[in-house]
Amino acid sequence: MRLLCLSNGHGEDRIAGTILAALQREQPPPTLRALPLVGTGHTYRQMGVPLVGPARNLPSGGFLQTGLAQDVRAGLWGLVGQQRRAVREWAQTAPRGLVLAVGDVWPLWLAWQSGRSFIFVATAKSEYHLRDEKGRLPKTHGLEGWAGSVFYPWERWLMGRSVATFPRDELTTIWLKRWRLPVTWVGNPMMDALEAPGQLHIPGFSEAMVIVLMPGSRAPEAYRNWELILKALPGVIESLSAPQILFLAAIAPGLDRTQIEATLQKYRWPTFPGVGFGYDQVGLVVTQAHFNDCLHLAHAGIALAGTATEQLVGLGKPVVSFPGGGPQYTRHFARYQQRLLGPSMRLVDKPEAVGLVLQEILTDPDELNFIARNGRQRLGTAGASVTIARLIGQYLGR
């Protein structure tokens, strides 16, 4: 029983990791291999899943719309060729193997190219980008939605050749069934493995309004996003009518904590014994090890991130964001994400506008209840990873 997992991004690696973790608990567990198409595969290395091919960071972090030229200069086409060869070489060793593709059309296409049966977990696209339960959203450009779906005809053609495809929400699943594709709604694996261990305790801030700060996971963009987030905090501190404010900086493990803290010093954040940084009734904690606790403790978030933002919204929390400099978190991406998340995400033009919007949301109980319901509806419930792993196990056991 052999399985190869393909994923194209830090968030996608984490989602794939929840499925592989469930498979590792099977008896006997299948022989797992992984090929991270973007980045170095930190999640897989932590899990002890061997990699079958090259794993490299490229300048765009996988966002070719804005970073293609940089990636080409850094050796993109050579890497693509190496990845394709690695998939085919694995396939030769696994005549009855299965490929799990997590992400968008790139891992989907590679899975089909393997010549082996494959399952697709479609994390990147949702019909919420084009429509909601009430109907079609206003177009952002003339060609938007020309294919009748957020998925283009060639993507649907590839899905039709999968053993099974798992869309990220129920709305998308229902829509794709118009083409009689092998789509099934089992929940969203993005919402799995988010249980709070309860290990993050900040003395003296039990009454605080907690705001999680998420600058993204891809360097060097995340460092620039972090500086933009810090520009928003004076306005937040001034606007929030709370006796205490606690900021939780949820920093990805692959980022350099020294650089994050150096930027705090640049913006004159004093050290705060027992907390990290802050003064009086304002604290700021930098952590790279308590992501789940940060999400659960937060009342709201300021985020320039992809998957992490969506997970916070899925837990029923509001998010305020603004465009960064890219290559991922551009104005276009932020608007795209806002359509995906709906009223759970507020988009402002500049960091200095965040504070007033947060105050407006956090003092409106009806709006908070509406945001909580919206987030859970759009992101779905936990438990999908175990269901998908069980279906994979059944297929491999044939």
Phi, psi and chi 1 to 4 in degrees:
 res  aa     phi    psi   chi1   chi2   chi3   chi4
   1 MET       -  108.0  -62.3 -168.3  -59.5      -
   2 ARG  -123.3  138.4  -68.3  172.8  174.5  -92.6
   3 LEU  -136.6  134.4  179.3  128.9      -      -
   4 LEU  -111.9  128.2  172.9   64.5      -      -
   5 CYS  -106.3  126.7 -178.0      -      -      -
   6 LEU  -112.8  132.7  -51.7  174.5      -      -
   7 SER  -148.5  152.0   55.8      -      -      -
   8 ASN  -129.5   68.3   61.9  -31.2      -      -
   9 GLY   153.3  161.0      -      -      -      -
  10 HIS   -60.1  -46.4  175.6   74.1      -      -
  11 GLY   -64.4  -40.6      -      -      -      -
  12 GLU   -65.1  -37.5  -71.2   80.5   -0.4      -
  13 ASP   -59.7  -43.0  -68.4   -5.3      -      -
  14 ARG   -64.4  -41.6  -76.9  176.3   58.1   97.4
  15 ILE   -64.1  -47.8  -66.6  166.1      -      -
  16 ALA   -59.2  -37.6      -      -      -      -
  17 GLY   -60.8  -35.0      -      -      -      -
  18 THR   -67.2  -35.2   63.1      -      -      -
  19 ILE   -71.1  -44.1  -60.4  171.1      -      -
  20 LEU   -64.8  -35.8  -62.6 -168.8      -      -
  21 ALA   -62.5  -39.4      -      -      -      -
  22 ALA   -65.9  -37.5      -      -      -      -
  23 LEU   -67.4  -34.6  -77.3  168.4      -      -
  24 GLN   -64.3  -22.0  -73.1  177.7  -33.8      -
  25 ARG   -85.1   -8.7  -65.6 -168.3  -69.1  -90.1
  26 GLU   -69.0  153.2  -64.1  -84.1  -36.0      -
  27 GLN  -124.2  115.2  -67.9  -60.5  -33.0      -
  28 PRO   -78.3  151.6   30.3  -34.7      -      -
  29 PRO   -73.8  147.9   26.1  -32.6      -      -
  30 PRO   -70.4  162.6   24.7  -31.6      -      -
  31 THR   -79.6  112.8  -59.3      -      -      -
  32 LEU  -101.1  138.9  -57.4  176.9      -      -
  33 ARG  -136.4  157.3  -63.8  -68.5 -176.1  -91.6
  34 ALA  -139.8  151.9      -      -      -      -
  35 LEU  -135.3   99.3  177.1   57.3      -      -
  36 PRO   -74.7  120.0   26.0  -30.0      -      -
  37 LEU   -82.0  -17.2  -55.7  175.8      -      -
  38 VAL  -132.5  128.3  174.6      -      -      -
  39 GLY    85.6 -171.7      -      -      -      -
  40 THR  -101.4    1.6   58.8      -      -      -
  41 GLY    74.5   39.0      -      -      -      -
  42 HIS   -54.3  -42.4  176.3   78.8      -      -
  43 THR   -60.3  -46.3  -63.3      -      -      -
  44 TYR   -66.4  -39.8  -59.6  123.0      -      -
  45 ARG   -62.1  -41.8  -64.0  175.1 -165.9  -85.6
  46 GLN   -60.6  -35.5  -84.8 -166.4  -39.6      -
  47 MET   -82.0  -10.7  -63.6  177.2   65.8      -
  48 GLY    78.7   23.3      -      -      -      -
  49 VAL   -91.1  118.5  175.3      -      -      -
  50 PRO   -65.5  147.4  -19.2   32.0      -      -
  51 LEU   -95.7  146.3  -54.1 -174.8      -      -
  52 VAL  -103.5   -6.7  -58.3      -      -      -
  53 GLY  -153.1 -168.7      -      -      -      -
  54 PRO   -68.2  141.9   26.7  -34.8      -      -
  55 ALA  -131.4  110.0      -      -      -      -
  56 ARG  -137.0  150.0  -76.3  177.4   50.3 -162.9
  57 ASN   -85.5  135.3  -76.7  -44.4      -      -
  58 LEU  -114.6  158.3  -70.6  174.0      -      -
  59 PRO   -55.8  -37.0  -27.1   34.3      -      -
  60 SER   -76.9  -15.4   77.1      -      -      -
  61 GLY    65.7   20.2      -      -      -      -
  62 GLY    98.4   -1.5      -      -      -      -
  63 PHE  -100.8   84.5  -73.5   82.7      -      -
  64 LEU   -71.2  -20.5  -61.1 -175.5      -      -
  65 GLN   -57.9  -33.6  -60.1   95.8  -37.1      -
  66 THR  -115.3  -11.0   53.3      -      -      -
  67 GLY  -127.9   19.2      -      -      -      -
  68 LEU   -60.7  -45.3  177.9   58.6      -      -
  69 ALA   -61.2  -42.6      -      -      -      -
  70 GLN   -62.3  -42.7  -72.5  178.4  -60.4      -
  71 ASP   -66.4  -38.3  -76.8    4.2      -      -
  72 VAL   -61.0  -43.7  168.7      -      -      -
  73 ARG   -65.4  -28.3  -72.5 -166.9  -66.7  -89.7
  74 ALA   -87.9    3.0      -      -      -      -
  75 GLY   100.9   30.3      -      -      -      -
  76 LEU   -57.4  -49.6  171.1   65.0      -      -
  77 TRP   -65.9  -35.0  -58.5  130.1      -      -
  78 GLY   -64.1  -41.1      -      -      -      -
  79 LEU   -65.0  -41.9 -180.0   61.3      -      -
  80 VAL   -58.5  -45.1  165.6      -      -      -
  81 GLY   -62.6  -40.2      -      -      -      -
  82 GLN   -65.1  -39.5  -69.3  171.3  -16.2      -
  83 GLN   -65.5  -43.3  -69.9  172.8  -17.9      -
  84 ARG   -62.4  -42.7 -172.6 -179.3  178.7 -167.2
  85 ARG   -63.9  -39.8  -76.1 -167.3  -63.6  -85.6
  86 ALA   -62.0  -40.0      -      -      -      -
  87 VAL   -64.5  -45.0  170.2      -      -      -
  88 ARG   -67.5  -36.9  -70.2 -170.3  164.3 -177.5
  89 GLU   -65.6  -40.7  -72.7  170.3    4.3      -
  90 TRP   -61.5  -43.5  172.9   85.8      -      -
  91 ALA   -59.4  -34.9      -      -      -      -
  92 GLN   -65.6  -27.9  -69.9  172.2    0.7      -
  93 THR   -88.1   -6.9   69.5      -      -      -
  94 ALA  -134.8   72.2      -      -      -      -
  95 PRO   -60.4  -23.9   17.9  -30.4      -      -
  96 ARG  -115.0   21.9  -63.2 -173.5   61.5 -160.2
  97 GLY   -76.0  169.8      -      -      -      -
  98 LEU  -128.2  141.8 -179.0   70.4      -      -
  99 VAL  -108.3  132.6  179.8      -      -      -
 100 LEU  -107.7  115.9  171.3   65.2      -      -
 101 ALA  -105.6  125.8      -      -      -      -
 102 VAL  -124.7  119.4 -179.8      -      -      -
 103 GLY   137.3 -120.5      -      -      -      -
 104 ASP  -122.8 -153.1   59.4   16.4      -      -
 105 VAL   -67.9  -24.2   68.7      -      -      -
 106 TRP   -67.2  -55.3  175.2 -130.4      -      -
 107 PRO   -64.3  -30.8   18.2  -29.7      -      -
 108 LEU   -62.0  -46.5  173.6   61.1      -      -
 109 TRP   -65.0  -43.1 -178.5   80.2      -      -
 110 LEU   -62.5  -38.1  -87.1 -179.5      -      -
 111 ALA   -61.5  -43.9      -      -      -      -
 112 TRP   -64.4  -39.8  173.1   68.2      -      -
 113 GLN   -63.0  -23.7  -79.4  -80.0  -62.9      -
 114 SER   -63.7  -23.7   73.7      -      -      -
 115 GLY    80.0    2.7      -      -      -      -
 116 ARG  -106.7  163.4  -60.9  -67.7  172.5 -101.9
 117 SER   -62.1  148.4  -61.7      -      -      -
 118 PHE  -146.0  154.2   62.1   93.0      -      -
 119 ILE  -119.4  140.5  -73.7  173.3      -      -
 120 PHE  -119.9  127.0  179.8   41.5      -      -
 121 VAL  -107.6  107.5  178.7      -      -      -
 122 ALA   -89.8   92.0      -      -      -      -
 123 THR   -91.0  -21.1   64.0      -      -      -
 124 ALA   -86.8  -25.6      -      -      -      -
 125 LYS  -124.7  148.8  -74.7 -171.1  172.4 -175.9
 126 SER  -146.1  146.8  166.2      -      -      -
 127 GLU   -65.0  -16.0  -73.4  -60.2  -39.7      -
 128 TYR   -61.5  -18.4  -81.1  114.5      -      -
 129 HIS   -67.7  -24.4  -70.7  127.0      -      -
 130 LEU  -112.6  -27.2  -62.7  179.9      -      -
 131 ARG  -155.1  162.9   69.2 -165.4   87.1 -110.9
 132 ASP  -127.6 -167.3   59.6   18.6      -      -
 133 GLU   -64.9  -19.7  -73.2   78.2    9.0      -
 134 LYS   -87.7  -17.0  -63.7  178.0 -178.0  177.3
 135 GLY   139.4 -164.5      -      -      -      -
 136 ARG   -69.3  136.9 -170.9   73.2  162.7   79.8
 137 LEU   -82.7  157.6  -61.0  176.0      -      -
 138 PRO   -59.7  140.2  -22.2   32.7      -      -
 139 LYS   -69.3  143.9  -72.8 -171.5  176.4 -176.6
 140 THR   -94.4  -17.0   58.3      -      -      -
 141 HIS  -157.7  164.9   58.0   81.2      -      -
 142 GLY   -61.6  -34.5      -      -      -      -
 143 LEU   -90.4   -3.9  -67.6  176.8      -      -
 144 GLU   -60.0  129.4 -174.2  176.8   70.0      -
 145 GLY    81.4   11.5      -      -      -      -
 146 TRP   -60.6  -26.5   66.4  -92.6      -      -
 147 ALA   -84.0   -0.6      -      -      -      -
 148 GLY    82.3   -2.4      -      -      -      -
 149 SER  -160.4  163.7  165.9      -      -      -
 150 VAL   -68.4  -21.7   71.8      -      -      -
 151 PHE   -91.6  129.0  -71.6   97.9      -      -
 152 TYR   -72.7  162.6  -62.2  123.2      -      -
 153 PRO   -55.9  -39.3  -28.2   35.3      -      -
 154 TRP   -69.0  -30.5   51.8   88.0      -      -
 155 GLU   -69.0  -41.0  -66.8  173.1  -52.4      -
 156 ARG   -66.3  -36.4  -61.0 -162.5  -61.4  -97.8
 157 TRP   -60.7  -44.2 -174.6   87.3      -      -
 158 LEU   -66.0  -41.9  -71.6  167.2      -      -
 159 MET   -58.2  -37.7  -73.0 -177.7 -158.8      -
 160 GLY   -64.0  -17.6      -      -      -      -
 161 ARG   -96.7    0.4  -85.0  126.9 -168.4   92.7
 162 SER   -81.1  158.1   68.4      -      -      -
 163 VAL   -65.7  -41.4  172.8      -      -      -
 164 ALA  -160.2  147.1      -      -      -      -
 165 THR  -124.8  134.1  -72.8      -      -      -
 166 PHE  -115.1   99.3  -60.8   98.2      -      -
 167 PRO   -66.7  167.2  -20.6   34.5      -      -
 168 ARG   -85.6  -10.4   54.7  173.1  -68.1  147.1
 169 ASP  -153.8  166.2   52.9   64.3      -      -
 170 GLU   -70.1  -37.8 -169.5  170.9   13.2      -
 171 LEU   -57.2  -46.0  178.0   70.2      -      -
 172 THR   -64.9  -40.5  -55.1      -      -      -
 173 THR   -60.4  -47.8  -54.1      -      -      -
 174 ILE   -60.5  -42.0  -67.6  168.6      -      -
 175 TRP   -66.0  -42.9 -163.2  -99.7      -      -
 176 LEU   -68.9  -21.4  -72.3  173.2      -      -
 177 LYS   -66.7  -13.8  -75.2 -177.7  177.3  178.8
 178 ARG   -60.2  -27.8  -68.1  167.5  176.2 -118.1
 179 TRP  -100.0   12.8  -71.1  -85.3      -      -
 180 ARG    54.6   42.0  -61.9 -176.1  179.3 -179.7
 181 LEU   -84.4  156.8  -62.2  174.7      -      -
 182 PRO   -79.6   60.8   30.3  -35.6      -      -
 183 VAL  -100.9  143.0  -67.5      -      -      -
 184 THR  -139.6  136.6  -55.7      -      -      -
 185 TRP  -100.0  115.0  167.7 -120.3      -      -
 186 VAL  -123.6    8.3  -64.4      -      -      -
 187 GLY   108.0 -177.2      -      -      -      -
 188 ASN  -116.6  112.9 -168.4  -21.9      -      -
 189 PRO   -61.7  -16.9   19.5  -30.4      -      -
 190 MET   -60.0  -25.9 -172.7 -176.4  -64.9      -
 191 MET   -94.2    4.4  -61.2  -51.1  -61.0      -
 192 ASP   -87.2  163.1  -69.2  -19.0      -      -
 193 ALA    56.4   34.0      -      -      -      -
 194 LEU  -110.2   14.3  -71.1 -179.7      -      -
 195 GLU   -61.6  143.0  -61.4   82.3    5.2      -
 196 ALA   -89.1  117.9      -      -      -      -
 197 PRO   -67.6  -20.5  -16.6   29.3      -      -
 198 GLY    72.6   32.1      -      -      -      -
 199 GLN   -98.2   -7.0  -63.4  172.9  -12.4      -
 200 LEU   -97.8  109.3 -176.5   60.7      -      -
 201 HIS  -125.3  124.5  -56.6  -74.6      -      -
 202 ILE  -112.9  108.3  -49.2  -57.7      -      -
 203 PRO   -63.9  137.3   21.7  -31.6      -      -
 204 GLY    86.6    3.3      -      -      -      -
 205 PHE  -126.8   37.6  -79.8   86.7      -      -
 206 SER   -69.5  -22.1   58.1      -      -      -
 207 GLU  -103.9   14.7  -56.7  -63.2  -38.1      -
 208 ALA   -79.4  148.8      -      -      -      -
 209 MET   -79.0  121.7  179.0   68.4   70.9      -
 210 VAL  -104.3  125.4 -178.9      -      -      -
 211 ILE  -120.8  121.4  -50.0  -64.3      -      -
 212 VAL   -88.6  138.5   62.5      -      -      -
 213 LEU  -112.9  123.9  -48.7  176.7      -      -
 214 MET  -132.7  102.8  -60.6 -171.5  -66.8      -
 215 PRO   -87.2    2.9   31.8  -35.0      -      -
 216 GLY    97.2  176.6      -      -      -      -
 217 SER  -116.1   -9.6   59.8      -      -      -
 218 ARG   -98.8  122.6  -67.6  175.7  170.7   90.1
 219 ALA   -85.1  149.9      -      -      -      -
 220 PRO   -87.0   -2.2   32.6  -35.3      -      -
 221 GLU   -57.8  -40.3  179.3 -179.1    0.8      -
 222 ALA   -60.0  -33.2      -      -      -      -
 223 TYR   -68.2  -38.1  -59.3  122.8      -      -
 224 ARG   -69.3  -39.3  -62.8 -168.7  -65.4  -91.8
 225 ASN   -63.1  -38.5  -70.1  -13.1      -      -
 226 TRP   -61.0  -41.3  174.9 -121.7      -      -
 227 GLU   -64.7  -38.9 -171.9  157.5   -6.3      -
 228 LEU   -64.4  -40.5  -69.5  173.1      -      -
 229 ILE   -62.5  -41.2  -72.2  172.8      -      -
 230 LEU   -62.6  -30.3  -68.6 -174.9      -      -
 231 LYS   -67.4  -23.7  -70.5 -179.1  179.4  179.8
 232 ALA   -80.4  -22.7      -      -      -      -
 233 LEU   -68.3  -37.5  -60.7 -167.7      -      -
 234 PRO   -56.4  -41.2  -27.1   36.2      -      -
 235 GLY   -67.3  -34.5      -      -      -      -
 236 VAL   -66.2  -46.1  173.6      -      -      -
 237 ILE   -61.5  -39.6  -65.5  166.2      -      -
 238 GLU   -70.6  -33.9 -177.1  178.9  -15.7      -
 239 SER   -86.9  -35.8  -60.6      -      -      -
 240 LEU   -71.7  130.0  -70.8 -172.3      -      -
 241 SER   -94.1   69.3   54.4      -      -      -
 242 ALA  -130.6  142.5      -      -      -      -
 243 PRO   -65.7  -29.7   21.6  -31.8      -      -
 244 GLN  -137.9  147.6  -65.5 -179.8  -41.3      -
 245 ILE  -129.4  129.8  -59.9  173.1      -      -
 246 LEU  -124.3  120.6 -179.7   63.0      -      -
 247 PHE   -97.5  129.9  -62.6  108.6      -      -
 248 LEU  -111.7  109.5  -59.9  177.9      -      -
 249 ALA   -86.5  104.4      -      -      -      -
 250 ALA   -89.4   96.9      -      -      -      -
 251 ILE  -100.4  131.5  -55.1  -58.8      -      -
 252 ALA   -61.4  144.4      -      -      -      -
 253 PRO   -59.0  -27.8  -23.0   32.7      -      -
 254 GLY   -79.4   -5.6      -      -      -      -
 255 LEU   -89.7  159.9  -63.3  178.5      -      -
 256 ASP   -88.3  108.9 -178.9    1.1      -      -
 257 ARG   -60.1  -34.8 -176.8 -172.6 -179.1  109.9
 258 THR   -58.9  -41.5  -57.0      -      -      -
 259 GLN   -69.0  -37.2 -167.1  163.8  -19.5      -
 260 ILE   -62.0  -45.5  -66.1  -66.5      -      -
 261 GLU   -73.0  -30.9  -66.5 -176.0  -16.9      -
 262 ALA   -63.4  -36.4      -      -      -      -
 263 THR   -68.5  -36.9  -52.2      -      -      -
 264 LEU   -59.6  -42.6  -80.8  165.4      -      -
 265 GLN   -65.7  -37.2  -66.5  165.8   -1.7      -
 266 LYS   -58.8  -37.0  173.1 -176.7  173.2 -178.5
 267 TYR   -92.6   18.3  -79.7   82.7      -      -
 268 ARG    62.8   37.2  -58.0 -176.2 -177.3  -80.6
 269 TRP   -84.4  117.3  -83.2   82.1      -      -
 270 PRO   -75.1  154.3   25.8  -31.6      -      -
 271 THR   -69.2  149.9   55.2      -      -      -
 272 PHE  -134.1  104.3 -164.6  146.7      -      -
 273 PRO   -53.6  133.4  -24.7   34.2      -      -
 274 GLY    83.3   -9.6      -      -      -      -
 275 VAL  -122.3  -50.9  177.2      -      -      -
 276 GLY   136.6  -75.0      -      -      -      -
 277 PHE  -138.4  158.4  -64.4   85.4      -      -
 278 GLY   136.9 -169.4      -      -      -      -
 279 TYR  -165.6  150.9   51.9   87.7      -      -
 280 ASP    47.9 -114.7  -61.2  -28.5      -      -
 281 GLN  -105.5   24.0  -61.0  -58.5  -54.4      -
 282 VAL  -122.6  122.8  177.1      -      -      -
 283 GLY  -123.0  153.1      -      -      -      -
 284 LEU  -139.5  119.2 -168.0  154.2      -      -
 285 VAL  -108.6  130.5  177.0      -      -      -
 286 VAL  -103.0  122.4  176.1      -      -      -
 287 THR  -138.5  142.1  177.0      -      -      -
 288 GLN  -116.9    9.7  -67.4  178.1  -74.4      -
 289 ALA  -130.2    1.4      -      -      -      -
 290 HIS  -131.3   45.4  -61.4   96.7      -      -
 291 PHE   -57.3  -49.1  176.2   73.0      -      -
 292 ASN   -62.5  -43.0  -70.0    7.5      -      -
 293 ASP   -60.2  -40.4  -82.3  -20.2      -      -
 294 CYS   -59.3  -44.7  -72.0      -      -      -
 295 LEU   -63.4  -43.3  -64.6 -171.1      -      -
 296 HIS   -75.0  -34.2  -76.9  -87.2      -      -
 297 LEU   -74.3  -25.3  -71.2  170.2      -      -
 298 ALA   -69.7  142.0      -      -      -      -
 299 HIS   -87.2  -25.7  -64.8   95.8      -      -
 300 ALA  -163.2  173.4      -      -      -      -
 301 GLY  -137.7  153.0      -      -      -      -
 302 ILE  -114.6  115.7  -55.8  171.0      -      -
 303 ALA  -139.8  138.7      -      -      -      -
 304 LEU  -127.1   62.3  -78.8   77.8      -      -
 305 ALA  -138.3  168.7      -      -      -      -
 306 GLY   -95.9  -91.3      -      -      -      -
 307 THR   -59.5  -41.3  -58.2      -      -      -
 308 ALA   -60.7  -39.8      -      -      -      -
 309 THR   -61.3  -45.1  -59.4      -      -      -
 310 GLU   -66.0  -36.1  -64.7  164.8   30.8      -
 311 GLN   -66.0  -40.0  -71.3  171.1  -37.8      -
 312 LEU   -62.9  -43.9 -177.4   63.6      -      -
 313 VAL   -62.7  -40.0  164.9      -      -      -
 314 GLY   -62.6  -24.2      -      -      -      -
 315 LEU   -85.2    4.4  -69.2  174.9      -      -
 316 GLY    91.1   15.8      -      -      -      -
 317 LYS  -102.1  146.7  -46.4  -64.4  178.5   76.1
 318 PRO   -80.1  151.0   27.6  -31.6      -      -
 319 VAL  -130.6  138.9  172.9      -      -      -
 320 VAL  -116.1  136.2 -179.5      -      -      -
 321 SER  -142.0  172.8 -172.3      -      -      -
 322 PHE  -155.6  158.5   46.0   85.7      -      -
 323 PRO   -66.7  142.2  -17.7   30.5      -      -
 324 GLY  -102.9 -165.8      -      -      -      -
 325 GLY   -92.5   -3.9      -      -      -      -
 326 GLY    84.9 -178.9      -      -      -      -
 327 PRO   -79.8  -17.4   27.8  -35.0      -      -
 328 GLN   -83.1  -61.9  176.6 -167.0    7.8      -
 329 TYR   -88.9   70.7 -145.6   85.6      -      -
 330 THR   -89.0  176.0   59.2      -      -      -
 331 ARG   -59.9  -40.4 -174.1  174.9  -61.2  -84.1
 332 HIS   -63.3  -45.5  172.2   76.3      -      -
 333 PHE   -64.1  -42.2 -178.0   90.0      -      -
 334 ALA   -62.0  -41.6      -      -      -      -
 335 ARG   -66.5  -39.0  -73.1  175.4  176.1  167.4
 336 TYR   -61.8  -43.4 -165.1   70.5      -      -
 337 GLN   -68.1  -35.9 -171.4  178.8   51.7      -
 338 GLN   -64.8  -37.1 -159.5  -81.4  -33.4      -
 339 ARG   -65.6  -36.8  -72.9  166.4   74.6   93.7
 340 LEU   -64.4  -42.5  170.8   66.5      -      -
 341 LEU   -96.0  -13.5  -58.8  176.7      -      -
 342 GLY    63.4 -141.1      -      -      -      -
 343 PRO   -67.3   -8.9   21.2  -31.8      -      -
 344 SER   -72.6  -17.5  -64.7      -      -      -
 345 MET  -120.7  125.3  177.0  177.9  169.6      -
 346 ARG  -104.9  131.5  -63.9  -76.5 -172.8   91.0
 347 LEU  -111.3  124.3 -171.0   59.5      -      -
 348 VAL  -115.7  166.6  -61.2      -      -      -
 349 ASP   -80.0  -29.1  -71.3  -30.3      -      -
 350 LYS  -149.1  157.4   55.4 -175.1 -179.8  179.3
 351 PRO   -55.8  -36.7  -23.3   32.1      -      -
 352 GLU   -65.3  -14.3  -66.9   78.5    7.4      -
 353 ALA   -90.5   -4.3      -      -      -      -
 354 VAL   -66.1  -42.0  169.7      -      -      -
 355 GLY   -57.6  -49.7      -      -      -      -
 356 LEU   -63.4  -37.8  -70.4  174.5      -      -
 357 VAL   -67.5  -43.7  174.6      -      -      -
 358 LEU   -59.5  -43.8  -89.2  179.3      -      -
 359 GLN   -61.5  -41.0  169.8   66.9    3.3      -
 360 GLU   -62.3  -44.2  174.3 -168.9  -29.7      -
 361 ILE   -69.1  -48.0  -63.9  168.7      -      -
 362 LEU   -73.3  -10.2  -68.3  170.9      -      -
 363 THR  -106.6   12.8   53.4      -      -      -
 364 ASP  -121.3   95.2 -173.4  -20.1      -      -
 365 PRO   -58.6  -39.0  -22.5   32.9      -      -
 366 ASP   -63.7  -41.7  -68.8  -22.3      -      -
 367 GLU   -65.4  -40.3 -180.0   70.0    5.7      -
 368 LEU   -63.0  -40.5  -72.6  171.1      -      -
 369 ASN   -65.0  -40.8  -73.0  -27.7      -      -
 370 PHE   -64.4  -42.8  176.7   61.3      -      -
 371 ILE   -62.7  -41.4  -75.1  170.3      -      -
 372 ALA   -62.3  -45.0      -      -      -      -
 373 ARG   -65.0  -42.7  -69.1 -165.6  -56.5  -88.2
 374 ASN   -62.1  -44.6  173.8   76.1      -      -
 375 GLY   -62.7  -42.8      -      -      -      -
 376 ARG   -69.6  -33.2  -68.1  177.1 -177.5  124.5
 377 GLN   -69.6  -43.9  179.0  177.0  -14.3      -
 378 ARG   -76.8  -30.9  -68.1 -170.6 -178.6 -133.7
 379 LEU   -99.0  -17.8  -87.6  -63.9      -      -
 380 GLY    82.1 -178.9      -      -      -      -
 381 THR   -98.3  164.4   55.2      -      -      -
 382 ALA   -76.2  166.5      -      -      -      -
 383 GLY   110.1   -7.1      -      -      -      -
 384 ALA   -65.7  -36.2      -      -      -      -
 385 SER   -59.3  -43.1  -62.6      -      -      -
 386 VAL   -65.4  -41.0  172.0      -      -      -
 387 THR   -64.6  -45.3  -56.3      -      -      -
 388 ILE   -64.1  -42.6  -66.0  171.0      -      -
 389 ALA   -61.8  -38.3      -      -      -      -
 390 ARG   -64.7  -41.4 -171.3 -179.5  -56.7  124.1
 391 LEU   -66.5  -38.7  -68.3  170.0      -      -
 392 ILE   -62.2  -45.2  -70.1  172.3      -      -
 393 GLY   -59.8  -40.6      -      -      -      -
 394 GLN   -64.1  -41.0  -70.0  171.4   -0.2      -
 395 TYR   -66.3  -45.8 -177.2   87.0      -      -
 396 LEU   -66.3  -26.6  -70.6  172.9      -      -
 397 GLY   -83.1   -1.9      -      -      -      -
 398 ARG   -66.3      -  -71.1  176.6 -176.8  173.8
